[in-house]
Amino acid sequence: MSATLVELPIDHFRLLGVSPSAETESVLRTLQLRLDRCPDQGFTHEVLMQRAELLRLSADLLSDAARRQDYESTLLKLSREHPEETAGLEMPSSREVAGLMLLWEAHAPHETFQLTRQVLQPPQAPALGSGRESDLALLAALSCRDAARQDQDQRRYESAAGLLTEGLQLLQRMGKLPDQRRRLETDLEQLTPYRILDLLSRDLAEQSARQEGLVMLETFVQNRGGLEGGAAEFTTSGMDQGSFELFFQQIRRFLTVQEQVDLYGRWERLGSSDASFLSVMALAAAGFSQRKPERVQDARGKLQALVLVGLDLNPMLGCMDLLLGDVERALEHVHASPDVELQEWLENHPSDDLAALFDYCRSWLGRDVLPGYRDVDAQVVDLEAWFADRDVQAYVERLERKEGRSPLTPDPPAATDADTDWNFGNLPPLGLDPEGTMPLSLGDAEPFSEDSGNLGEEETRGRGLRRMIPVAWTNLKLRRPSLSRLSMSRLSMSRLSMSRLSLPQLSLSRLSVKRHSLIESRRSVLIGSGVVAVLMVVGFSLVGLRREAQQETASSPTATPTADALSSDALSSQPKATLKQETPKANALMAPLDVKTPSEVQLQALLQAWLDLKATALLQEGGTESLAEVARPVLVGRVRDQQAALSRDGLVQKVQASITSIQTVSSTPSRIEVRAQLTYRDQTMNDQGEVVDETPAGNLPVTYILGRDPDGWRLQAYIPG
């Protein structure tokens, strides 16, 4: 009776590991190398001998000219008749394990694992305790790990997790290889953060995947002892506290505000102090973004009940009181803050206390409260729309009656064309790059720099691993070094750098020394008769200042600029056309860099083209179409959003950025990381050519990451610092 034949999806060339064009000498040399380098993971001597026999059979066929010609003709015929199928080899079932081993060595772990699983299932299952069973179990474990690693490299995290789970279940059922089971368990645990990111970063319409990701996140946090990590230095996933905090900052960007409110509420009930504070911020963000003042009231109550030793909560309570229409209590809280820097800023503010409080609250919302939620727009903080909302008005009136407050009803100032909707900076989207930056490194965090707020648009995206932490949180100064970065926003808002808190007001103060005598604004809060209208005073008074400044500039003689960099005031008085002439022109690179291994000169040209084309777009002198040739869609979309935001506000941004040096950090066929030094400066100007914001000239280190697309290299991410 003839032996049973089995077919494996591999041909003689792949089995031996040679090219179809290999000469006889190369075939024999490869055979000897394969025989000398046997797998040493613990296979039995019997299966290793069968492996050597199969290798010799393939080498004999490929070394015989006539037999090889017939075999190659057969392969060509099969490829023509069945172009979608893979040529296979038939062999006796007695050599099946050796054939599967060679299939695994040929870098086909997925096929190896699935075929091995089938052989281990009844009725094909080998005898218990036999060498065949031992070899198949080991091969299943090894091929499972390799297949999962391939899926992880391709960012198919759920597929990788499924393979590891199947491998574990198979080995547990067989009761074999405890060491290999522990390795599979460790791989599966270390994959958990990436699985969570994968599931939660999907479209909101994929509800089943999102729910699975939320459950996995909650279980992951609970298993590691909460947000604070318990007493253990390392968790079972191998992620220490610093790495976890960075990971969690990525996760926040993919969670809606309601999802975060629910999660923090549950973790708070389990005793997490970090979750208590994050719950306050999430409730405030939900309340303001959804025009639900009752949620702001809940946030205020929670904040007041927190016991945070060494932290000044007065400024945050003052901001919440303002949102709830209680101006007197808001001012009391702000003035009760012991922070000297805050009190100096309030004293030096160009307008009155109410205008300063509005500026402070707007900055707090835009930098600390609203960023970090998938469904909340943190770019525009419209306090006027908040107080004009009917639900807000009705709720504030109910609070007045309940608390016995007296509404303030001064006459409102006359309406002007002043723009009171200050732009406090474009907060960049952080965390994962859907174009291919995952998986991200989750190593130790670097210390925070207090100078981060002085950086330009590209450098504010963080340094190293800090790119996963919201920019707003890096602007805060630590009072206590032991505080977790998860609760960084606990820090007093009074510790915000005063030079960055209210940029428009501080820059305009240079226009005239008469500012304090010219601004006679009134506290204008209209609360009562079913209407609550809080009318801003800062913007109304700035129109007169701007006009006076323009008159003073027009009447003064024109000075000849020196070779030094022009000041903001000098630049603001130049015509817009003159500024446009100084804009760097886009590099002529209009096609992707399509070389296998680009030189540093070519990489520098590509990156300079990105900077030049981006500068042209932000100056409103061109579109973003050309950017698609040098950068991936996510970065192009980011520039398009910046351009639209500037255009909507009647602004342009003049960026001067030039790469001075470049050094390759790492290079693979699909990814290149380079370290560049560049000079950077930007100015934001209105339609009159006035500078309303600027970043002084300076040197900046930036790490750029490029990815290989089918038609060439493109920029996929950059990490300043």
C-alpha positions in Angstrom: 0.0 0.0 0.0 1.5 3.4 -1.1 2.2 6.0 1.5 -0.2 9.0 1.9 1.0 12.1 0.0 0.7 15.6 1.3 1.1 18.9 -0.6 3.0 21.9 0.8 2.7 25.4 -0.8 6.4 25.7 -1.7 8.6 24.9 -4.7 12.1 23.5 -4.9 13.7 26.9 -5.3 12.1 28.3 -2.1 12.6 25.1 -0.2 16.4 25.2 -0.8 16.5 29.0 -0.6 18.0 29.9 -4.0 17.0 32.1 -6.8 15.4 30.6 -10.0 18.4 31.9 -11.9 21.0 30.4 -9.5 23.8 28.4 -11.2 24.7 24.8 -10.1 27.7 26.0 -8.0 25.4 28.4 -6.1 22.8 25.6 -5.5 25.5 23.2 -4.1 27.0 26.0 -1.9 23.6 26.9 -0.5 22.8 23.2 0.2 26.0 22.9 2.3 25.2 26.1 4.2 21.7 24.9 5.0 22.9 21.5 6.2 25.5 23.2 8.4 23.0 25.5 10.0 20.2 23.4 11.4 17.5 24.9 13.6 18.6 24.6 17.2 15.3 25.3 19.0 14.9 21.7 20.2 13.7 19.6 17.3 14.2 15.9 17.4 17.2 14.3 15.6 14.8 12.3 13.4 13.0 15.3 11.9 16.4 17.1 11.4 17.6 14.1 9.3 14.4 14.2 7.2 15.0 18.0 6.7 18.5 17.3 5.4 17.1 14.6 3.0 14.5 17.0 1.5 17.2 19.6 1.0 19.4 17.1 -0.8 16.5 16.0 -3.1 15.8 19.6 -4.1 19.5 20.3 -4.7 19.9 17.1 -6.8 16.9 18.2 -9.1 18.2 21.8 -9.5 21.7 20.6 -10.2 20.6 18.2 -13.0 20.2 20.4 -16.2 17.6 18.1 -17.9 15.4 17.6 -14.8 15.6 21.3 -13.9 14.5 22.3 -17.4 11.5 20.0 -17.2 10.6 21.3 -13.7 10.9 25.0 -14.8 8.7 24.3 -17.8 6.1 22.8 -15.5 6.2 25.8 -13.2 5.8 28.2 -16.2 2.8 26.2 -17.5 1.2 26.2 -14.0 1.7 30.0 -13.7 0.0 30.6 -17.0 -2.9 28.3 -16.4 -3.4 29.2 -12.7 -1.9 32.7 -12.2 -3.5 33.2 -8.7 -2.2 29.9 -7.3 1.2 28.9 -5.7 3.1 25.9 -7.0 3.4 23.1 -4.4 5.4 20.0 -3.6 4.0 16.6 -2.9 5.8 14.5 -0.3 5.1 11.4 1.8 3.3 12.1 5.1 6.3 10.6 6.9 8.3 13.7 5.8 5.5 16.2 6.4 7.0 17.7 9.6 10.3 18.2 7.9 8.5 19.9 5.0 6.6 22.2 7.4 9.9 23.1 9.0 11.4 24.1 5.7 8.2 26.1 4.9 8.7 28.0 8.1 12.4 28.6 7.3 11.3 30.0 3.9 9.6 32.9 5.8 6.1 31.6 5.5 5.0 31.5 9.2 1.3 32.1 8.5 1.0 29.1 6.2 3.2 27.0 8.5 1.1 27.7 11.6 -2.2 27.0 9.9 -1.0 23.7 8.4 0.6 22.6 11.6 -2.6 23.3 13.5 -4.5 21.1 11.0 -2.0 18.3 11.5 -2.4 18.5 15.2 -6.2 18.1 15.0 -8.0 14.7 15.1 -7.9 12.4 13.2 -4.5 13.4 12.0 -3.2 14.1 15.5 0.0 12.2 16.3 0.4 9.8 19.2 0.7 11.4 22.6 4.3 11.7 23.8 5.7 10.8 20.4 8.6 12.7 18.8 6.2 13.8 16.0 3.9 15.5 18.5 6.8 17.2 20.2 8.2 18.5 16.8 4.7 19.8 15.7 4.0 21.5 19.0 7.4 23.3 18.9 6.9 24.3 15.2 3.4 25.6 16.0 4.8 27.8 18.8 7.6 29.2 16.7 5.6 29.8 13.5 2.8 31.4 15.6 5.2 34.0 17.2 6.8 34.8 13.8 3.4 35.2 12.1 2.2 37.5 14.9 5.4 39.5 14.6 4.9 40.0 10.9 1.3 41.2 11.4 2.6 43.6 14.1 5.2 45.0 11.8 2.4 45.7 9.3 0.3 47.3 12.1 -2.3 44.5 12.0 -2.5 44.3 15.8 -5.8 42.5 16.1 -4.7 39.9 13.7 -1.4 39.4 15.6 -3.3 39.1 18.9 -5.7 36.5 17.3 -2.7 34.4 16.2 -1.1 34.5 19.6 -4.4 33.5 21.3 -4.8 30.5 18.9 -1.2 29.4 19.6 -1.7 29.7 23.4 -5.0 27.7 23.3 -3.3 25.0 21.1 -0.3 24.6 23.5 -2.6 24.6 26.6 -4.8 21.9 25.1 -1.7 19.8 24.4 -0.1 20.5 27.8 3.2 21.1 26.0 6.1 23.5 26.1 5.5 25.7 29.2 8.4 28.0 28.3 6.9 28.7 24.8 3.5 29.3 26.4 5.0 32.0 28.6 6.7 33.7 25.6 3.4 33.7 23.8 1.6 35.2 26.8 4.3 37.9 27.2 4.0 38.8 23.5 0.2 39.0 23.8 0.4 41.3 26.9 3.0 43.6 25.3 0.7 43.9 22.3 -2.2 45.2 24.4 -1.4 49.0 24.1 -1.1 48.7 20.4 -4.4 46.8 20.1 -6.1 49.5 22.1 -4.7 52.2 19.9 -5.7 50.2 16.8 -9.3 49.7 17.9 -9.9 53.2 19.3 -8.3 55.1 16.4 -10.8 53.6 14.0 -13.8 55.5 12.7 -16.5 56.4 15.2 -19.0 54.4 13.1 -17.2 51.2 14.0 -18.9 50.9 17.3 -18.2 47.2 18.0 -14.4 47.8 17.6 -14.6 50.9 19.7 -16.5 49.2 22.5 -14.0 46.3 22.4 -11.2 48.9 22.7 -12.8 50.7 25.6 -13.3 47.4 27.5 -9.7 46.5 26.8 -8.4 49.9 27.9 -10.4 49.7 31.2 -9.2 46.2 31.9 -5.6 47.2 31.1 -5.7 50.2 33.5 -7.3 48.1 36.2 -4.8 45.3 35.9 -1.8 47.7 36.3 -3.3 49.2 39.4 -5.1 52.2 38.0 -3.7 55.3 36.3 -1.0 55.7 39.0 0.2 52.1 38.5 -0.1 50.9 42.1 3.1 50.0 44.0 4.6 47.9 41.2 7.5 49.4 39.3 6.7 47.6 36.1 3.4 46.2 34.9 2.8 42.8 33.4 2.9 44.4 29.9 6.5 45.6 30.5 5.3 49.3 30.5 6.6 51.4 33.3 4.7 54.4 34.7 6.4 57.0 32.4 5.7 54.9 29.3 2.2 54.4 30.4 1.6 58.1 30.8 2.8 58.8 27.3 0.7 56.0 25.9 -2.4 57.3 27.7 -1.9 60.8 26.2 -2.1 59.2 22.8 -5.3 57.3 23.8 -7.0 60.5 25.0 -7.0 61.9 21.5 -9.1 59.0 20.2 -11.7 59.1 23.0 -14.8 61.3 22.9 -15.4 63.7 25.8 -18.3 61.5 27.0 -16.2 58.4 26.9 -13.6 60.1 29.0 -16.2 61.4 31.5 -17.5 57.8 32.0 -14.0 56.2 32.3 -12.7 58.8 34.7 -15.8 58.5 36.8 -15.4 54.8 37.2 -11.7 55.0 38.0 -12.4 57.8 40.4 -14.7 55.5 42.4 -11.9 53.0 42.6 -9.8 55.7 44.4 -7.7 57.2 41.6 -6.7 60.8 42.4 -5.5 61.4 38.8 -8.8 60.2 37.5 -10.6 62.6 39.9 -8.8 65.6 38.4 -9.1 64.4 34.8 -12.9 64.0 35.5 -13.0 67.6 36.4 -11.4 68.7 33.2 -13.5 66.3 31.1 -16.7 67.6 32.7 -15.7 71.2 32.0 -14.8 70.4 28.4 -18.1 68.6 27.9 -20.0 71.5 29.5 -18.4 74.2 27.5 -18.4 72.4 24.1 -22.0 71.1 24.5 -23.3 74.4 26.0 -24.3 72.5 29.2 -23.5 74.8 32.1 -24.8 72.1 34.6 -21.7 70.0 33.7 -19.5 73.0 34.4 -21.2 73.3 37.8 -20.6 69.6 38.4 -16.9 70.1 37.5 -16.7 73.1 39.8 -18.2 71.1 42.7 -15.7 68.2 42.1 -12.7 70.6 41.9 -13.7 72.3 45.1 -13.9 69.0 46.9 -10.5 67.8 45.7 -7.6 67.9 48.2 -4.5 68.7 46.2 -1.7 69.6 48.5 0.6 72.4 47.3 -1.6 73.3 44.3 -3.4 76.6 43.8 -7.0 75.9 42.5 -8.2 79.5 42.8 -7.6 80.5 39.2 -9.4 77.5 37.8 -12.3 78.0 40.2 -12.4 81.6 39.1 -12.7 80.6 35.4 -15.6 78.2 36.2 -17.3 80.9 38.2 -17.0 83.2 35.2 -18.6 80.6 32.9 -21.5 80.3 35.5 -22.0 84.1 35.4 -20.7 84.8 38.9 -18.3 87.6 38.1 -17.8 88.8 41.7 -16.8 85.4 43.0 -14.7 84.7 39.9 -12.6 87.9 40.6 -12.4 87.0 44.3 -10.9 83.6 43.5 -8.4 85.0 41.0 -7.2 87.8 43.3 -7.0 85.3 46.2 -4.3 83.3 44.4 -1.0 83.5 46.2 0.9 83.3 42.9 3.0 86.4 42.5 3.5 86.1 38.8 -0.3 85.9 38.2 -0.9 89.0 40.4 1.8 90.9 38.5 0.2 90.0 35.2 -3.2 91.1 36.4 -1.8 94.4 37.6 0.0 95.0 34.3 -2.9 94.0 32.1 -3.8 96.9 29.7 -7.5 96.8 30.5 -9.6 96.3 33.7 -10.0 93.2 35.8 -13.0 91.8 34.0 -11.2 92.0 30.6 -8.1 90.3 32.1 -10.4 87.6 33.6 -11.9 87.0 30.1 -8.5 86.7 28.6 -7.4 84.3 31.3 -10.5 82.1 31.0 -10.2 81.9 27.2 -6.6 80.9 27.5 -7.4 78.3 30.1 -10.1 76.7 28.0 -8.1 76.8 24.8 -4.9 75.3 26.3 -5.9 73.1 29.2 -9.5 72.1 29.0 -10.6 71.6 25.4 -7.6 69.8 23.8 -7.4 66.0 24.1 -10.9 64.9 22.9 -11.9 63.4 19.6 -15.1 65.3 19.3 -14.2 68.7 20.7 -12.8 71.6 18.6 -10.1 73.3 20.7 -9.1 75.8 18.1 -11.8 78.4 18.7 -12.9 79.5 22.2 -16.0 81.6 21.8 -17.1 83.0 25.1 -19.6 85.3 23.5 -21.4 82.3 22.0 -21.4 80.6 25.4 -23.1 83.5 27.1 -25.5 84.1 24.2 -26.8 80.5 24.4 -30.3 80.3 25.7 -29.7 77.2 27.8 -26.7 78.9 29.5 -28.8 82.0 30.1 -31.6 80.0 31.7 -29.2 78.0 33.9 -27.4 81.1 35.1 -30.7 82.8 36.0 -31.7 79.8 38.0 -28.4 79.9 39.8 -28.9 83.6 40.6 -32.3 83.0 42.1 -31.1 80.0 44.0 -28.0 81.7 45.4 -29.6 85.1 45.8 -27.1 86.8 43.5 -27.7 90.4 42.3 -27.3 90.7 38.5 -24.9 93.3 37.3 -26.6 95.5 34.6 -24.2 98.3 33.5 -24.8 99.9 30.1 -23.0 97.9 27.4 -20.3 99.6 25.3 -21.1 100.5 21.7 -20.5 97.7 19.3 -17.4 98.1 17.1 -15.6 96.0 14.4 -12.9 94.9 16.9 -12.0 91.3 16.8 -12.2 89.9 20.3 -11.8 86.2 19.2 -8.1 85.9 19.9 -6.3 82.9 18.4 -4.2 81.3 21.1 -2.2 79.1 18.8 -3.0 76.1 16.7 -2.8 73.1 18.9 -1.5 70.2 16.7 -3.1 66.8 16.6 -0.9 64.4 18.5 -0.5 60.8 19.0 -0.6 58.3 16.2 0.1 59.1 12.6 -2.5 57.1 10.5 0.0 57.3 7.6 2.4 55.0 9.3 4.2 56.2 12.4 2.8 53.4 14.5 4.1 51.6 16.5 5.6 54.4 18.5 8.4 54.0 21.0 7.1 53.9 24.6 10.4 54.5 26.4 11.2 56.7 29.3 9.9 60.3 29.2 12.2 63.3 29.0 11.9 66.1 31.5 9.7 69.0 30.6 11.2 72.3 29.5 9.7 75.5 30.6 10.9 77.1 27.3 8.6 75.0 25.2 6.1 77.8 24.7 8.7 80.0 23.0 9.1 77.5 20.1 7.6 77.9 16.6 4.7 76.0 15.0 6.7 72.9 14.2 8.7 72.7 17.4 5.6 73.0 19.6 4.7 69.5 18.7 7.0 68.2 21.5 10.4 66.7 21.9 10.9 63.0 21.6 8.3 61.1 23.5 6.7 64.4 24.6 5.0 64.5 21.2 2.3 62.4 22.9 1.5 64.9 25.6 -0.8 67.9 24.8 1.1 71.1 24.2 -1.0 72.9 26.9 0.3 70.6 29.6 3.9 71.4 28.7 3.3 75.1 29.4 2.6 74.4 33.0 5.4 74.7 35.6 5.7 71.9 38.2 5.4 73.0 41.8 6.1 69.4 42.9 8.4 67.2 40.9 6.7 64.1 42.2 3.4 64.8 40.5 2.3 62.4 37.7 2.2 63.8 34.2 -1.3 62.4 34.0 -2.4 65.0 36.5 -0.2 67.8 35.1 -3.2 70.0 34.6 -3.7 70.0 38.4 -1.0 72.6 38.4 -2.2 76.2 39.0 -3.2 78.0 35.8 -1.5 81.0 37.5 1.8 79.3 36.6 1.2 79.7 32.9 4.0 81.7 31.4 2.7 85.2 31.4 4.5 86.0 28.2 2.2 83.5 26.4 -1.0 84.0 28.2 -2.4 86.9 26.2 -0.2 87.5 23.2 -2.3 90.0 21.3 -2.5 92.4 24.3 1.1 92.1 25.2 2.3 92.8 21.7 0.0 95.7 21.3 1.3 97.3 24.4 4.4 98.3 22.5 2.4 100.6 20.2 1.9 103.4 22.7 2.8 104.3 26.2 -0.6 106.0 26.5 -2.4 102.7 26.7 -3.6 102.9 30.3 -5.0 106.4 29.9 -6.7 105.6 26.6 -8.5 102.4 27.7 -11.6 103.4 29.7 -13.5 100.1 29.5 -16.4 99.1 31.7 -17.3 95.8 33.3 -20.0 94.8 31.0 -22.0 91.8 32.2 -25.7 91.9 31.4 -27.5 89.2 33.5 -31.3 89.4 33.9 -34.7 89.6 32.2 -34.0 86.1 30.8 -30.9 87.3 29.0 -27.3 86.9 30.0 -24.9 88.7 27.8 -21.3 89.1 28.8 -19.8 91.7 26.5 -16.1 91.9 26.1 -14.3 95.1 26.6 -10.7 94.4 25.5 -11.4 94.2 21.7 -13.6 97.3 21.7 -10.9 99.4 23.1 -8.1 98.0 20.9 -9.6 99.5 17.7 -8.9 103.0 18.9 -5.3 102.0 19.9 -4.7 100.4 16.5 -6.0 103.5 14.7 -3.9 105.8 16.9 -0.8 103.6 16.3 -1.4 103.8 12.6 -1.7 107.5 12.7 1.5 107.8 14.8 3.3 105.5 12.3 2.1 107.5 9.3 3.2 110.9 10.8 6.7 109.7 11.9 9.6 109.8 9.4 10.5 106.4 7.8 13.6 104.9 9.4 16.1 102.9 7.4 16.2 99.3 8.7 19.5 98.0 10.0 21.1 94.7 9.1 19.6 93.2 12.3 16.2 91.4 12.2 13.3 93.9 12.0 11.2 94.3 15.1 7.5 93.3 15.1 6.4 97.0 15.1 8.6 97.8 12.1 7.4 94.7 10.2 3.8 95.5 11.0 4.0 98.9 9.3 5.3 97.5 6.0 2.9 96.9 3.1 1.7 93.3 2.7 3.2 93.1 -0.8 6.7 93.8 0.5 6.4 91.0 3.0 5.3 88.6 0.3 8.4 89.4 -1.7 10.6 88.2 1.1 8.8 84.8 1.3 11.0 81.9 0.4 10.0 80.4 -2.9 9.0 76.8 -3.0 11.7 74.3 -4.1 11.4 73.1 -7.6 11.0 69.5 -6.4 7.5 68.6 -7.9 7.7 64.8 -7.8 8.4 62.3 -5.1 12.0 61.3 -4.4 12.0 58.0 -6.2 15.3 56.4 -5.4 15.9 53.3 -3.4 18.5 54.8 -1.0 18.5 58.6 -1.2 21.5 60.6 -0.2 21.5 63.2 2.6 21.6 66.0 -0.1 18.4 64.6 -1.7 16.7 64.2 1.7 17.6 67.8 2.6 16.2 69.0 -0.7 12.9 67.1 -0.1 12.6 68.5 3.5 13.4 72.1 2.3 10.7 71.7 -0.4 8.3 70.8 2.4 9.2 73.9 4.4 9.1 76.2 1.4 5.8 74.8 0.0 4.2 75.0 3.5 5.4 78.6 3.9 3.9 79.5 0.6 0.5 78.0 1.6 0.4 79.7 5.0 1.1 83.1 3.3 -2.0 82.4 1.1 0.1 82.5 -2.0 -0.7 79.0 -3.2 -2.6 75.9 -2.4 -1.6 72.6 -0.8 -1.6 70.4 -3.9 2.1 70.5 -4.4 2.6 69.4 -0.8 1.2 66.0 -1.7 4.3 65.3 -3.7 6.6 65.6 -0.7 4.4 64.7 2.3 1.7 62.2 3.2 -1.9 63.2 3.3 -2.2 63.6 7.1 0.5 66.4 7.1 -1.0 68.0 3.9 -4.4 68.0 5.7 -2.8 69.6 8.7 -1.4 72.5 6.6 -4.7 72.8 4.7 -6.5 73.2 8.1 -4.0 75.9 9.2 -4.4 77.7 5.9 -8.2 77.7 6.2 -8.1 78.9 9.8 -5.8 81.8 8.9 -8.0 82.7 5.9 -11.1 82.6 8.1 -9.6 85.1 10.5 -8.2 87.3 7.7 -4.6 86.5 8.6 -1.5 85.2 6.9 1.6 83.6 8.4 5.0 84.4 7.1 7.4 81.5 7.8 11.1 81.6 7.3 12.6 78.2 7.8 15.9 76.9 6.3 17.7 73.6 6.9 21.3 74.2 7.8 22.5 70.6 8.3 21.1 67.1 8.2 22.2 63.7 9.6 20.7 60.3 9.0 19.7 58.5 12.3 18.4 55.3 10.9 17.5 53.9 7.5 15.4 50.9 6.3 13.9 50.1 2.9 10.6 51.6 4.1 11.5 54.2 6.7 14.2 56.9 7.1 14.8 59.0 10.2 17.0 62.1 10.0 18.1 64.7 12.4 18.1 68.3 11.0 19.2 71.7 12.2 17.2 74.6 10.9 16.7 78.3 11.4 13.1 79.3 12.1 11.0 82.4 12.4 7.4 83.2 11.8 5.0 86.2 11.9 1.2 86.2 11.8 -0.2 89.3 10.2 -3.7 90.7 9.6 -4.9 92.1 6.3 -3.4 95.5 7.1 0.0 94.0 7.3 0.1 94.4 11.1 2.0 91.7 13.1 -0.3 90.2 15.6 1.9 87.3 16.7 5.4 86.2 16.0 8.1 83.6 16.9 11.6 85.2 17.1 14.4 83.9 14.9 16.3 81.0 16.4 18.0 77.7 15.7 15.9 74.5 16.0 16.7 70.8 16.0 14.0 68.7 14.3 13.8 64.9 13.7 12.0 64.1 10.4 10.6 60.6 9.6 10.1 59.7 5.9 8.1 56.7 4.6 8.5 54.9 1.4 5.4 55.0 -0.9 5.0 53.0 -4.1 6.1 56.1 -6.1 8.8 57.4 -3.8 9.7 58.9 -0.4 7.4 61.3 1.5 7.5 63.0 4.8 5.3 61.2 7.3 6.1 62.9 10.7 8.4 65.4 12.4 9.4 65.7 16.0 11.0 69.0 17.1 13.6 69.0 19.8 
